[in-house]
Amino acid sequence: VRTLPKTATEYKKLLVEINQKVQERFEDNAKRRLASERKRQRDLEERAAARKENAAQLAEQAEMVSQEHEQFVSEIYNRVRSTPFMVEETHIPKDFIKVPSHRRPTSAPAGRRAYC
């Protein structure tokens, strides 16, 4: 009869120890998960900041390329406008070509008017 209370108190003590170990393990796991979640969140924020910075750099680069392109097109346009239009003589009808006198044939070909 005396052994029963002794074993009951040992059992209760064992249960308290087991519950305490379980609680400690649960708290350790919760701390690890919380630390892991904080690290993950920090990594996500760093990546988002890096993407934002990269996007800003790309936008700046695109603006610079656009300005360079506009300047290049303007230069080409001005160069084309300042250069006289050159056409090969072979593409101009012979009626509109002025031939120097030393290159004129002695007689005009049949069906065509004489060169001017």
C-alpha positions in Angstrom: 0.0 0.0 0.0 2.9 2.4 0.7 4.5 1.7 -2.7 1.5 3.1 -4.5 1.8 6.7 -3.3 5.6 6.5 -4.0 5.0 5.3 -7.6 2.3 7.8 -8.1 4.6 10.7 -7.1 7.3 9.3 -9.3 4.8 9.0 -12.2 3.7 12.6 -11.7 7.3 13.7 -11.5 8.1 11.8 -14.8 5.1 13.4 -16.5 6.2 16.9 -15.4 9.7 16.2 -16.8 8.3 14.8 -20.1 6.0 17.7 -20.4 8.8 20.2 -19.7 11.0 18.5 -22.3 8.2 18.6 -24.9 7.6 22.3 -24.0 11.3 23.1 -24.4 11.5 21.3 -27.7 8.3 23.1 -28.9 9.8 26.5 -27.9 13.2 25.7 -29.6 11.4 24.7 -32.8 9.3 27.9 -32.6 12.4 30.0 -32.1 14.1 28.3 -35.0 11.1 28.8 -37.3 10.8 32.4 -36.3 14.5 33.0 -37.0 14.2 31.2 -40.3 11.1 33.3 -41.2 12.9 36.5 -40.3 15.9 35.5 -42.4 13.6 34.6 -45.3 11.8 38.0 -45.0 15.1 39.8 -44.9 16.3 38.0 -48.0 13.1 38.8 -49.8 13.4 42.5 -48.9 17.1 42.5 -50.1 16.1 40.9 -53.4 13.2 43.4 -53.9 15.6 46.3 -53.2 18.1 44.9 -55.7 15.4 44.4 -58.3 14.2 48.0 -57.8 17.8 49.3 -58.1 18.3 47.2 -61.2 15.1 48.5 -62.8 16.1 52.1 -62.1 19.5 51.5 -63.7 17.8 49.8 -66.8 15.4 52.7 -67.1 18.2 55.2 -66.9 20.2 53.2 -69.5 17.1 53.0 -71.8 16.6 56.8 -71.5 20.3 57.4 -72.4 20.1 55.0 -75.4 16.9 56.7 -76.6 18.6 60.1 -76.4 21.6 58.8 -78.3 19.3 57.3 -80.9 17.4 60.6 -81.4 20.7 62.5 -81.7 22.0 59.9 -84.3 18.8 60.1 -86.3 19.0 63.9 -86.2 22.6 63.9 -87.4 21.7 61.5 -90.2 18.7 63.6 -91.2 20.8 66.8 -91.3 23.6 65.0 -93.3 21.0 63.7 -95.8 19.4 67.1 -96.2 22.7 68.9 -96.7 23.9 66.4 -99.3 22.6 66.8 -102.9 20.5 64.0 -104.3 22.7 61.9 -106.5 21.1 59.7 -109.3 23.0 57.5 -111.7 22.8 58.7 -115.3 21.7 55.3 -116.4 18.4 55.7 -114.5 17.5 59.1 -116.0 15.7 59.1 -119.4 18.1 60.3 -122.1 15.7 63.1 -123.1 16.5 64.9 -119.8 20.2 64.4 -119.8 22.3 67.4 -120.9 25.3 66.0 -122.8 28.4 68.2 -123.2 29.0 69.2 -126.8 32.1 67.1 -127.3 30.1 64.0 -126.3 27.1 64.6 -128.6 26.6 62.3 -131.6 26.8 63.9 -135.0 23.3 63.0 -135.9 20.3 62.3 -133.7 19.0 58.8 -133.5 15.8 58.0 -135.4 12.6 58.6 -133.5 14.3 60.7 -130.8 14.8 64.4 -130.6 18.3 65.9 -130.6 20.2 66.4 -127.4 20.2 69.8 -125.9 
